Amino acid sequence: MSYLVLARKWRPQTFEELIGQESICKILKNAISQNKLSHAYIFSGPRGVGKTTTARILSKSLNCLEGPTINPCGICHSCMAVTQGSSVDVIEIDGASNTGVENIRDLRERLKYAPSFGKYKIYIIDEVHMLSISAFNALLKTLEEPPSHVIFVLATTEPRKIPPTVLSRCQHLSFKRISHNKIKERLDFISKSESINITPSAIDLIARAADGSMRDALTILDQVNSFSDVIDETEVRDLLGLTEIEILSNLLLLTIEGDRKGIVKSISNLTNAGVDLRAVTRELLLFLRKSLILKITQSTEDISEITEAELKEITKINERTSEEHLVLLFSELLKAEPYIRNAYFPRVALEITLIKLSLLSHFQLIDNAIESIKRLQDFNKEPSIVLPTKKDSLAGPLKVSEHKEPPNMEDKDIKLQEIWQKTIEKIEIENPPLACKLKDCTVTYGENKITLTFKDGHSIHIESVRNNLEMINNMISTVANKDISIEIENIHTKQLNKSEVKEKALKNPVIQEALKLFNGKILEIIPNNKNGGIDV
């Protein structure tokens, strides 16, 4: 007898042997026990997770001589025929090969015939999403009201391609990927049963490469078993083209530290070793994901498939970077992965991607940068920089304004402010235009003296205020019940040209620090006439 591959030899024959689909097994077993079977089922899920196998187990359970039963005997004529694929009452149809409406019409003609041996005639249509729209339409009425002895099981990896009219006529059971640990346990059991000499680390690699598919895991195990008598991690990596953790860690570390020369050399070494760079990109993404999750959670509970070697390398990387930096690296590499996967020259695509990501090596949190500049402002007497807050756009201009001393809030100044405010209120009643002009000036308080300063464009009000100075003096003396003198000043701010302002700004240590932190440059000089300053 020819060799039977492990995926077929170890195909589950009962619900108890089915791995990783406990909820679906429970639904089907309850339906059989309570005689509440649906006339049509849709089994959807990734490849190799047990859709067709479950359909066959359901067929055996329904047509077993002791059935319907949740524990088919496996030795009667009907069970053996289903296992061997020769049952006349269990018809498996490949949807990819029988896509036309004529195939569905032939199927409908055969539905009226009763089962030959069992109690039900079961039609398993694999890859049902490949049927044409006409074929689906021809199947609609039959799916809704099939003969009482007919049960349909439609298996698919892409349920979104099935028309809603078909979905609404079937009971939909969604199969999930099998967990990493369950695949490892099953591979360990099969390896011991088949006397395959394989190390736990090699089993772990196979389970990771299978990506939730038990069939893929058994196929890889078959492959590595032919490769070597003693299977360890090195053999599995060589066979599957996987990259060692230390190489992935070093490549990521070079990117984080901005060592572009090292990145080019590392990728060159991988290429010379014949490594598939598309696979390297996928592994680097998974490695980055583990690093990010560990950085966020500070725990390995959410990373069940992490190894000790990976944990050691990830810890070393996380000590040298921040959570935000890892998020940026992961998101950008994730965007670039399809580009690298489909590139004619994947080496060039991976090189340019990692070189671009290495430019983030000087990554610094914006809050830290702002705090650093604010600390410089506290010790600087020169024009200061007003940076945008979190509520503002970081793309906005940096404002340069003249340094202002905090207002003198002594008790006498507060009293003079109250007196001046009351005087303005009285002037508003008697001479509203004059009150408006007085509001355009800067008021400075002294010892029984108030100085009114008019700057730039507001200096046109000076003549009018001087003409009414006697009235203002009388009114404020009445409010204060004592003599208070009023002085008027006119300040013409020197307007610097843009080149002078730019030159002055570039010499300012605060601006120099801002340009260094943000890797920026001064693009434009905008006069700010409102406060007499300059916007950069």
C-alpha positions as CSV (number, residue, x, y, z in Angstrom):
1,M,0.0,0.0,0.0
2,S,1.3,3.5,-0.9
3,Y,2.2,5.9,1.8
4,L,-0.7,7.9,3.3
5,V,0.2,11.4,4.2
6,L,-0.3,12.5,7.8
7,A,-3.1,15.0,7.0
8,R,-5.2,12.1,5.7
9,K,-4.1,9.4,8.1
10,W,-4.9,11.6,11.1
11,R,-8.1,13.2,9.8
12,P,-10.6,13.3,12.8
13,Q,-13.3,10.6,12.5
14,T,-15.5,11.7,15.4
15,F,-16.6,15.0,17.0
16,E,-14.3,14.2,20.0
17,E,-11.3,14.0,17.7
18,L,-12.0,17.4,16.1
19,I,-9.5,20.0,17.5
20,G,-10.3,23.6,18.1
21,Q,-13.9,23.7,17.0
22,E,-15.6,22.9,20.3
23,S,-18.6,25.3,20.0
24,I,-19.5,24.0,16.5
25,C,-19.2,20.4,17.7
26,K,-21.6,21.2,20.6
27,I,-24.2,22.8,18.2
28,L,-24.2,19.9,15.8
29,K,-24.3,17.3,18.6
30,N,-27.2,19.0,20.3
31,A,-29.0,19.3,16.9
32,I,-28.6,15.5,16.3
33,S,-29.6,14.6,19.9
34,Q,-32.7,16.7,19.8
35,N,-33.6,15.9,16.2
36,K,-33.4,19.6,15.2
37,L,-31.3,19.4,12.1
38,S,-31.3,22.2,9.6
39,H,-31.9,21.3,6.0
40,A,-28.8,23.4,4.9
41,Y,-25.6,24.4,6.6
42,I,-22.8,26.8,5.6
43,F,-19.4,26.0,7.1
44,S,-17.1,28.9,6.6
45,G,-13.6,29.6,7.8
46,P,-9.9,29.5,6.9
47,R,-8.3,26.6,5.1
48,G,-7.4,23.5,7.0
49,V,-9.5,24.1,10.1
50,G,-11.9,21.1,9.6
51,K,-14.9,22.3,7.5
52,T,-15.0,19.3,5.2
53,T,-14.0,16.9,8.0
54,T,-16.9,18.1,10.1
55,A,-19.3,17.6,7.2
56,R,-18.1,14.0,6.9
57,I,-18.4,13.4,10.6
58,L,-22.0,14.8,10.4
59,S,-22.7,12.5,7.5
60,K,-21.5,9.5,9.4
61,S,-23.5,10.5,12.5
62,L,-26.7,10.7,10.5
63,N,-26.3,7.6,8.4
64,C,-24.7,5.3,10.9
65,L,-26.7,2.0,11.4
66,E,-26.9,3.0,15.1
67,G,-27.9,6.6,14.2
68,P,-28.7,9.3,14.0
69,T,-26.1,9.4,16.8
70,I,-23.4,11.8,18.1
71,N,-21.0,8.8,18.3
72,P,-20.9,7.0,15.0
73,C,-19.6,3.4,15.3
74,G,-17.1,3.9,12.4
75,I,-17.2,0.1,11.5
76,C,-20.6,-0.2,9.8
77,H,-21.0,-0.2,6.0
78,S,-22.2,3.4,5.9
79,C,-19.4,4.8,8.2
80,M,-16.7,2.9,6.3
81,A,-18.1,4.2,3.0
82,V,-18.0,7.8,4.2
83,T,-14.5,7.4,5.5
84,Q,-13.3,5.9,2.2
85,G,-15.2,8.5,0.2
86,S,-17.2,5.8,-1.6
87,S,-20.7,6.4,-0.1
88,V,-23.5,6.8,-2.6
89,D,-25.5,8.7,-0.1
90,V,-22.8,11.3,0.7
91,I,-22.0,13.2,-2.5
92,E,-19.1,15.6,-2.4
93,I,-19.1,18.3,-5.1
94,D,-16.2,20.6,-6.0
95,G,-17.8,24.0,-6.4
96,A,-14.7,25.3,-8.4
97,S,-15.2,22.6,-11.1
98,N,-19.0,22.6,-11.2
99,T,-19.7,26.3,-11.4
100,G,-22.4,26.4,-14.1
101,V,-26.2,26.3,-13.9
102,E,-26.3,23.0,-15.8
103,N,-24.4,21.3,-12.9
104,I,-27.0,22.6,-10.4
105,R,-29.9,21.4,-12.6
106,D,-28.4,17.9,-12.7
107,L,-28.1,18.0,-8.9
108,R,-31.7,19.0,-8.6
109,E,-32.8,16.1,-10.8
110,R,-31.0,13.6,-8.5
111,L,-32.5,15.1,-5.3
112,K,-35.8,13.3,-5.7
113,Y,-34.3,9.8,-5.4
114,A,-34.2,8.4,-1.9
115,P,-31.0,7.4,-0.1
116,S,-29.7,3.9,-0.9
117,F,-28.5,2.7,2.5
118,G,-28.7,5.5,5.0
119,K,-31.5,7.7,6.3
120,Y,-30.3,10.9,4.6
121,K,-28.8,12.0,1.3
122,I,-26.1,14.6,2.1
123,Y,-24.6,16.9,-0.5
124,I,-21.3,18.5,0.5
125,I,-20.4,21.4,-1.9
126,D,-16.8,22.5,-1.3
127,E,-15.7,26.0,-2.3
128,V,-19.3,26.9,-2.9
129,H,-18.4,30.6,-3.4
130,M,-17.0,29.6,-6.8
131,L,-20.5,29.0,-8.2
132,S,-21.8,31.4,-10.7
133,I,-24.7,33.8,-9.9
134,S,-27.0,31.7,-12.2
135,A,-26.0,28.5,-10.4
136,F,-26.8,30.1,-7.0
137,N,-30.2,31.3,-8.4
138,A,-31.0,27.8,-9.6
139,L,-30.1,26.5,-6.1
140,L,-32.3,28.9,-4.2
141,K,-35.6,27.1,-4.2
142,T,-34.0,23.7,-3.5
143,L,-32.1,25.2,-0.6
144,E,-35.2,26.6,0.9
145,E,-37.5,23.5,0.5
146,P,-35.4,20.4,-0.2
147,P,-36.8,16.9,0.1
148,S,-37.0,15.7,3.7
149,H,-34.3,13.2,3.1
150,V,-31.7,15.8,1.8
151,I,-29.3,17.9,3.8
152,F,-26.9,20.4,2.2
153,V,-23.5,21.3,3.6
154,L,-21.9,24.3,1.8
155,A,-18.2,24.8,2.7
156,T,-16.3,28.0,1.8
157,T,-13.3,30.0,2.8
158,E,-15.0,33.3,1.6
159,P,-18.5,33.6,2.9
160,R,-18.8,37.2,1.8
161,K,-18.9,36.0,-1.8
162,I,-22.1,34.0,-1.2
163,P,-25.3,35.9,-2.1
164,P,-27.4,37.0,0.9
165,T,-30.3,35.1,-0.5
166,V,-28.4,31.9,-0.1
167,L,-27.0,32.8,3.3
168,S,-30.5,33.5,4.6
169,R,-31.7,30.0,3.7
170,C,-28.9,28.2,5.6
171,Q,-27.6,27.9,9.1
172,H,-24.2,29.5,9.1
173,L,-21.5,28.0,11.3
174,S,-18.2,30.0,11.4
175,F,-15.0,27.9,11.9
176,K,-12.1,29.7,13.6
177,R,-8.3,29.3,13.4
178,I,-6.9,26.6,15.7
179,S,-4.9,28.0,18.5
180,H,-1.1,27.8,18.6
181,N,-1.0,25.6,21.7
182,K,-3.6,23.1,20.4
183,I,-1.7,22.6,17.2
184,K,1.5,22.1,19.2
185,E,-0.3,19.5,21.4
186,R,-1.7,17.6,18.4
187,L,1.7,17.7,16.6
188,D,3.4,16.3,19.7
189,F,0.9,13.5,20.0
190,I,1.1,12.6,16.3
191,S,5.0,12.8,16.4
192,K,5.1,10.3,19.3
193,S,2.6,8.0,17.6
194,E,4.5,8.0,14.4
195,S,7.9,7.8,16.1
196,I,9.1,11.0,14.6
197,N,12.2,12.4,16.4
198,I,11.5,16.1,16.7
199,T,12.4,18.7,19.3
200,P,9.8,20.9,21.1
201,S,11.3,24.1,19.5
202,A,10.9,22.6,16.0
203,I,7.2,21.7,16.8
204,D,6.7,25.3,18.0
205,L,8.1,26.7,14.7
206,I,5.8,24.4,12.7
207,A,2.8,25.4,14.7
208,R,3.6,29.1,14.1
209,A,4.2,28.6,10.4
210,A,0.8,26.8,10.1
211,D,-1.0,30.0,11.1
212,G,-4.0,28.2,12.7
213,S,-4.4,25.5,10.0
214,M,-4.0,21.9,11.3
215,R,-3.8,20.5,7.8
216,D,-0.9,22.9,7.0
217,A,0.8,21.9,10.2
218,L,0.6,18.2,9.3
219,T,1.8,18.9,5.8
220,I,4.9,20.7,7.1
221,L,5.6,17.9,9.6
222,D,5.4,15.4,6.7
223,Q,7.9,17.5,4.8
224,V,10.4,18.0,7.6
225,N,10.2,14.2,8.4
226,S,11.4,13.5,4.9
227,F,14.2,16.1,5.3
228,S,16.0,14.6,8.3
229,D,15.9,11.7,10.8
230,V,16.4,14.1,13.7
231,I,14.4,17.3,13.3
232,D,15.4,20.4,15.3
233,E,14.8,24.1,14.9
234,T,17.6,24.6,12.4
235,E,16.2,22.0,10.0
236,V,12.7,23.6,10.1
237,R,14.1,27.1,9.6
238,D,16.2,25.9,6.6
239,L,13.2,24.1,5.1
240,L,10.7,26.9,5.5
241,G,13.1,29.7,4.8
242,L,12.5,31.3,8.2
243,T,14.9,33.8,9.7
244,E,16.7,33.4,13.0
245,I,15.4,35.6,15.8
246,E,18.8,37.2,16.4
247,I,18.9,38.4,12.7
248,L,15.4,39.9,13.0
249,S,16.3,41.5,16.3
250,N,19.5,43.0,14.8
251,L,17.7,44.3,11.7
252,L,15.0,46.0,13.9
253,L,17.7,47.4,16.2
254,L,19.6,48.9,13.2
255,T,16.4,50.5,12.0
256,I,15.6,51.9,15.5
257,E,19.1,53.4,15.9
258,G,19.2,54.8,12.3
259,D,22.2,52.7,11.2
260,R,21.4,52.8,7.4
261,K,24.8,51.3,6.5
262,G,24.1,48.4,8.8
263,I,20.7,47.9,7.3
264,V,22.0,47.6,3.7
265,K,24.8,45.2,4.8
266,S,22.3,43.0,6.8
267,I,19.9,42.7,3.8
268,S,22.8,41.9,1.6
269,N,23.8,39.1,3.9
270,L,20.3,37.7,3.8
271,T,20.1,37.9,0.0
272,N,23.5,36.1,-0.3
273,A,22.2,33.4,2.0
274,G,19.2,32.8,-0.3
275,V,16.6,33.9,2.2
276,D,13.2,34.9,0.9
277,L,12.9,38.6,1.8
278,R,9.2,38.5,1.5
279,A,9.1,36.0,4.4
280,V,11.6,38.2,6.3
281,T,9.2,41.1,6.0
282,R,6.3,39.0,7.4
283,E,8.4,37.7,10.3
284,L,9.7,41.2,11.1
285,L,6.1,42.3,11.3
286,L,5.2,39.5,13.7
287,F,8.3,40.3,15.8
288,L,7.5,44.0,15.9
289,R,3.9,43.2,17.0
290,K,5.2,41.1,19.9
291,S,7.6,43.9,20.9
292,L,4.8,46.4,20.8
293,I,2.3,44.2,22.8
294,L,5.0,43.5,25.4
295,K,5.9,47.2,25.6
296,I,2.2,48.1,26.2
297,T,1.1,45.3,28.6
298,Q,4.5,44.5,30.3
299,S,3.3,40.9,30.3
300,T,3.6,37.8,28.0
301,E,0.0,36.7,28.8
302,D,-1.3,38.1,25.6
303,I,1.5,36.5,23.5
304,S,1.1,32.8,24.0
305,E,3.5,31.8,21.2
306,I,6.5,33.8,22.4
307,T,9.7,31.8,23.0
308,E,12.5,32.5,25.6
309,A,14.9,33.6,22.8
310,E,12.3,36.0,21.4
311,L,11.6,37.4,24.9
312,K,15.3,38.0,25.5
313,E,15.7,39.9,22.2
314,I,12.4,41.8,22.6
315,T,13.4,43.0,26.1
316,K,16.7,44.3,24.7
317,I,14.9,46.2,21.9
318,N,12.2,47.7,24.2
319,E,14.8,49.1,26.5
320,R,16.1,51.3,23.6
321,T,12.9,52.7,22.3
322,S,9.5,54.0,23.2
323,E,5.9,52.7,22.7
324,E,5.1,55.5,20.2
325,H,8.2,54.7,18.2
326,L,7.3,51.1,17.9
327,V,3.7,52.0,16.8
328,L,5.1,54.1,14.0
329,L,7.5,51.4,12.9
330,F,4.8,48.8,12.9
331,S,2.2,50.8,11.1
332,E,4.5,51.9,8.4
333,L,6.0,48.4,7.8
334,L,2.4,47.0,7.7
335,K,1.6,49.5,4.9
336,A,4.7,48.6,3.0
337,E,4.3,44.8,3.3
338,P,2.0,44.4,0.2
339,Y,4.4,46.6,-1.8
340,I,7.4,44.4,-0.8
341,R,5.4,41.2,-1.3
342,N,4.4,42.1,-4.9
343,A,7.6,43.9,-5.8
344,Y,9.7,42.7,-8.8
345,F,12.8,43.4,-6.7
346,P,11.8,42.7,-3.1
347,R,15.4,43.4,-1.9
348,V,15.2,47.0,-3.2
349,A,11.7,47.4,-1.7
350,L,12.7,46.2,1.7
351,E,15.9,48.2,1.7
352,I,14.1,51.5,0.9
353,T,11.4,50.8,3.4
354,L,13.8,50.1,6.3
355,I,16.0,53.0,5.3
356,K,13.0,55.3,5.4
357,L,12.0,54.0,8.8
358,S,15.5,54.5,10.1
359,L,15.0,58.2,9.6
360,L,12.7,58.0,12.7
361,S,15.8,57.2,14.8
362,H,15.7,60.7,16.4
363,F,12.0,60.2,17.3
364,Q,11.0,62.3,20.3
365,L,7.6,62.8,21.9
366,I,6.1,66.2,21.0
367,D,5.2,66.8,24.7
368,N,8.8,66.2,25.7
369,A,10.0,68.6,23.0
370,I,7.6,71.3,24.0
371,E,8.6,70.9,27.7
372,S,12.3,71.1,26.8
373,I,11.7,74.4,24.9
374,K,9.6,75.8,27.8
375,R,12.4,75.2,30.2
376,L,14.7,77.2,27.9
377,Q,12.2,80.0,27.8
378,D,12.3,80.4,31.6
379,F,16.0,81.3,31.5
380,N,15.9,83.4,28.3
381,K,15.3,87.2,28.2
382,E,15.3,87.4,24.4
383,P,12.1,87.1,22.3
384,S,10.3,83.8,23.3
385,I,8.6,81.2,21.2
386,V,5.0,80.5,21.7
387,L,4.5,76.8,20.7
388,P,1.1,75.3,19.7
389,T,-0.5,73.2,22.4
390,K,-2.2,69.9,22.0
391,K,-5.4,71.6,20.9
392,D,-3.6,73.5,18.2
393,S,-2.2,72.2,14.9
394,L,1.6,71.5,15.0
395,A,1.7,72.7,11.4
396,G,1.0,76.3,12.5
397,P,3.7,79.0,12.6
398,L,5.9,79.5,15.7
399,K,5.1,83.0,17.1
400,V,8.0,85.2,18.2
401,S,6.9,87.9,20.7
402,E,8.7,90.3,22.9
403,H,9.4,89.1,26.4
404,K,6.9,90.7,28.9
405,E,7.5,91.0,32.6
406,P,4.6,89.7,34.8
407,P,2.3,92.6,35.8
408,N,2.9,94.3,39.2
409,M,-0.1,93.3,41.3
410,E,0.7,95.2,44.5
411,D,-2.3,96.6,46.4
412,K,-1.8,100.1,45.2
413,D,-1.8,99.1,41.6
414,I,-5.0,97.1,42.1
415,K,-6.6,100.2,43.6
416,L,-5.4,102.4,40.7
417,Q,-6.8,99.8,38.2
418,E,-10.2,100.0,39.9
419,I,-10.1,103.8,39.9
420,W,-9.1,103.9,36.2
421,Q,-11.9,101.4,35.3
422,K,-14.5,103.5,37.1
423,T,-13.2,106.6,35.3
424,I,-13.5,104.9,31.9
425,E,-17.1,103.9,32.8
426,K,-17.9,107.6,33.6
427,I,-16.2,108.8,30.4
428,E,-18.2,106.2,28.3
429,I,-21.4,107.9,29.5
430,E,-20.3,111.5,28.7
431,N,-18.0,110.9,25.7
432,P,-18.2,107.4,24.2
433,P,-15.6,108.1,21.3
434,L,-13.0,109.2,23.8
435,A,-13.6,106.1,25.9
436,C,-12.9,103.9,22.9
437,K,-9.7,105.7,22.2
438,L,-8.5,105.3,25.8
439,K,-9.1,101.5,25.5
440,D,-6.6,101.3,22.7
441,C,-3.7,102.4,24.9
442,T,-1.5,100.5,27.3
443,V,-2.0,101.7,30.9
444,T,0.9,101.7,33.4
445,Y,0.4,102.5,37.1
446,G,2.8,104.4,39.3
447,E,2.7,106.4,42.5
448,N,-0.4,108.5,42.1
449,K,0.3,108.5,38.4
450,I,-1.1,106.8,35.4
451,T,0.8,106.6,32.1
452,L,-1.1,106.1,28.9
453,T,1.1,104.6,26.1
454,F,0.0,104.7,22.4
455,K,1.9,102.5,20.0
456,D,2.2,102.5,16.3
457,G,-1.2,103.0,14.6
458,H,-2.9,103.9,17.8
459,S,-0.8,107.1,18.1
460,I,-3.3,108.9,16.0
461,H,-5.5,109.2,19.1
462,I,-2.9,111.1,21.1
463,E,-4.0,114.6,19.9
464,S,-7.7,113.9,20.7
465,V,-6.8,112.5,24.2
466,R,-4.6,115.6,25.0
467,N,-7.4,117.9,24.0
468,N,-9.6,116.2,26.6
469,L,-6.8,115.7,29.2
470,E,-8.2,118.3,31.6
471,M,-11.6,116.6,31.7
472,I,-9.9,113.2,32.2
473,N,-7.9,114.6,35.1
474,N,-10.9,116.1,36.8
475,M,-12.9,113.0,36.4
476,I,-10.2,110.6,37.8
477,S,-9.5,113.0,40.7
478,T,-13.3,113.0,41.6
479,V,-13.4,109.1,41.5
480,A,-10.2,108.7,43.5
481,N,-10.9,111.7,45.9
482,K,-7.3,112.8,45.4
483,D,-5.1,114.2,42.7
484,I,-3.8,111.7,40.2
485,S,-1.7,112.8,37.3
486,I,-2.1,111.5,33.7
487,E,0.9,111.2,31.4
488,I,0.8,110.4,27.7
489,E,3.5,108.6,25.8
490,N,3.9,107.8,22.1
491,I,6.1,104.8,21.1
492,H,7.0,104.2,17.5
493,T,8.1,100.5,17.3
494,K,11.0,100.0,14.9
495,Q,9.9,97.8,12.1
496,L,12.7,95.4,11.1
497,N,12.8,94.0,7.7
498,K,12.4,90.2,7.2
499,S,16.1,89.4,6.7
500,E,17.0,91.2,9.9
501,V,14.3,89.4,11.9
502,K,15.3,86.0,10.4
503,E,18.9,86.6,11.2
504,K,18.0,87.6,14.8
505,A,15.7,84.6,15.1
506,L,18.4,82.1,14.0
507,K,20.8,83.5,16.7
508,N,18.2,83.0,19.4
509,P,19.0,79.8,21.4
510,V,15.4,79.0,22.0
511,I,14.7,79.0,18.2
512,Q,17.8,77.1,17.6
513,E,16.6,74.4,20.0
514,A,13.2,74.3,18.4
515,L,14.7,73.9,14.9
516,K,16.9,71.1,16.2
517,L,14.1,69.2,17.9
518,F,11.7,69.4,15.0
519,N,14.3,69.2,12.3
520,G,12.7,72.4,10.9
521,K,13.5,75.6,9.2
522,I,12.1,79.2,9.1
523,L,9.9,79.4,6.0
524,E,8.3,82.8,6.2
525,I,8.4,86.1,8.2
526,I,4.9,87.6,8.9
527,P,4.5,90.9,10.6
528,N,2.2,90.7,13.6
529,N,0.8,94.2,13.9
530,K,-1.6,93.3,16.6
531,N,1.0,93.0,19.3
532,G,3.9,94.7,17.6
533,G,5.8,91.5,17.2
534,I,6.8,89.2,14.4
535,D,5.4,85.7,13.5
536,V,8.0,83.2,12.2
